[in-house]
């Protein structure tokens, strides 16, 4: 009887996703897994017939960005959906945590991009285990959507790679980006109201006085807009 990898490799390949075998400690069983293509993936399926876990490269190569919710806290998981949009596929990991799958839109691999939250963004240069991988601690399973929905993924709102925002030299926190966070308006002045991915516009609530020309005030915020398709970057410094 073949393992999970050999059985599911062709199913993922039918959606253009090259997978590779994964062994103990969620470590890829091959070298140069970052460069594996569909043909090489099919050859590996014939070689690693007993492998019960499979992984794939996130980002441009698979056209998938994964929001890795590294907690079992359902409130954080629900807040992430409100912030980034409903994913077509949700995977529960072996440890009871969550992977949200979105269409790749230029995002990069970011570990803890929002310091207050146990969330990673897996884009370019990252990798994730695919359902229904089995490892020593349990299995990965799709709990929302189906494998066929890989063709229906949508980009996530607010992915890093679309925009990088810094306030006084520090990353703007996730809570500041949440719609209607009145606490941050009181403590920090103007806050990011919401990110509109279609218009590439940040809507702000302006309550602080403008800084003098050429001298950014304490409420200054720096915007860096990145178009992942054109690799164009436009930076703007605004005083709030």
N, C-alpha and C positions, 0 to 999 in steps of 0.2 A: 504493500500500500504506500502510495507516494505521500510526501509531507505537504504542509500547507503551501510552501513556496512553489513547488512544482505544479500544484493544482491551480493556484491563483495567478501565477505569472502570466499565462495567456489571457486571463480575464482583464488584468490591468493593461496588458499590451494592446488589447483591442481599443483601449481609450488613449493610446499613445504614451503610456507611462511605463518606463523601463524600471523594473524592480531587480533587487539583488538579495541573496540570502543573508540572514542575520543570525548570529550565534548567541552565546552566553553574554550576559551583561549588556545586551542590546548593541553589540559590536558587529559591524559588517564582517562577513566571513571571507571577503576578498579584498585585495588591494585595488586602488584606483577606482573605487566604487563611484566616485564623483563623475567619472567619464563614461559609465556604462550606457550603451545604447540598446535599442530593441533587439537587434540581432544577438548581441552579446548576452543579453538577459535571457533569451530563449535557450542559448547554449548552456548557461548556468543552470537552468531548470532541469536539464538532462543530467547534469553532473551532481548537483546537490539535491538528490531526490528525497533525502530524509529531513531536510531543513523545514522547521515548523514556524519560522518567522521570516518576513520579507520587509524590505525597506525601499524607499525611493528618495531621490534627490529633490528637495523642494526648490522653489523658485523657477527660473527661466526654463530649466531642462524638463520639468514635469508640468509647467504652467499652473502650479499649485502653490499657494501660500498657506501655511498652517499657523493658526493662533493656538499656541500650546498653553492651556489653562492648567498650571501646575499646582492645583489644589482641588480638594473635593467639596469646597465651599460652594454651594449652589447659588448663593447670592452673588458672589463674584462672577460665576459662570453666566448668570442671567444678565448682570450689568454689562459684561463683555459683549453680549449679543445686542443689547440696547445701544451700546456705543459703536459697534463695528458692523451691525447688520446681521440678519438671520443667515447662517450658513446653510447651504443645501445639504451638507453632510456633517454630522457630528459623530465622532468616534469616542467611545469610552475606553480608556487605556487599561492596562493590566492592574494598575494601582487605583482604579476608580476615578481618575482624573479625565480631562477632556481634550480632544483635538477638534478645532473648528476648521473646516476646509473652505478656502476661498480661491477665486481665480487670481492668479499671479498678475500683479500690476506694478512691477518694478520694485517690490519690497525687498529688503535685505534681511539677513539673519541678525536679530537683535535680542540679546539676553537681558531680561528685566529692563526693557526700555522705559517702563513706568515704575520707578523705584519702590513705590508703596505697594505694588501688586505682584503676585507670583505668576506672571504671564510672560511668555517668550514669543517672539515673532520669528517664524522659520520661513525665510525667503531664500534668496541666493546664498549659496555656500552652506546650506543646512540640509538635514535629512530627517525623515520621520519613519516610524514603523507603520505599516499598513494593516488594516483589518483583513482577515481574521488571524493575525499573528498570535502564536502561543509562545510564552516564555515561562520561566520557572515560577514567577509570581502570579500568573494568570494569562488572560487572553485579551486581545483588542477586538472590539465589536462595534459595528455601526448601530447606533441607537436612534438616529434620525436620518431619514433619506435612504437611498439605495446606491449600490455601486454604479448603476447606470446614470446616476445624477452627477457623476464626474464631468459629464458634458454640459451640465447646467450650472456650474459654479459661477458666482458673481464676485467681483472685486469687493474687498472689505473697505469700509469707510475709515479714514484716519490711519491707514497703514504707513509705517515709517519707510520712506522711500518716495512717497508722495509728498511728504512735508516734514521738515524738521523745525521745531520751534524752541527757542531758548529765551528765558526771562532772566535778566541779570546774570548771564553766564551759566545758568542752570536749566536743565530740561523742564519744560512745563509739565506738571504732574497730570496723571490721567483724570483725577477728580476735577482739575481746573478745566479740562476739555469737556466735561459732562454737562449736558444741557441743564440749565436751571440751578447751578450750584451757587446759591445765594451766599453761602458762608465765605467763599473765596472772593465774592464781590466786596464784602465788607472788609475782609482782612487784607486783600491784595489789590484793591481797586478794580480796574477793568479785567475781565476774564474772557477766555475764549468761549463763545456761546455754542457754536457748533461748526463742524467741518463739513463743507458741501463738496463731495468728491466730483460731482458732475461739473460744477462751475469752477473748481479749484480756488475757492474763496473761503477765507476765514471771516466769520461774522463776529464782531466785537461789541462789547458793552463799554462805551467810553465814559469814564467818570473822573479820571484824573486830569489835571491841567497839563497842557502841552509843555514839553521841555524847551529850553532855549535853543536856538539854532546852533547846531554843531556840538552841543553838549547834552547827550542823552541823560534824562532824569532817572530817578529811581524806578519809575514805572515803565521804562522803555522796554520794548519787546522786539526781538529780531526775527524776521521771517525768511525762510529759505524755501522757495518753491522749486520742486524738481519735477520735470516732465520725463518719466521713465522711457518714453518712446523716442524722444529726441535727445535725451541726455543733456537737456538745456537747464541751466540753473539761473534763477533770478533772485537776487538777495535784496531785501528792503529793510531798512531800519525805521521804525515808526515810534513816535513818542505817544504814550497813552495818557 
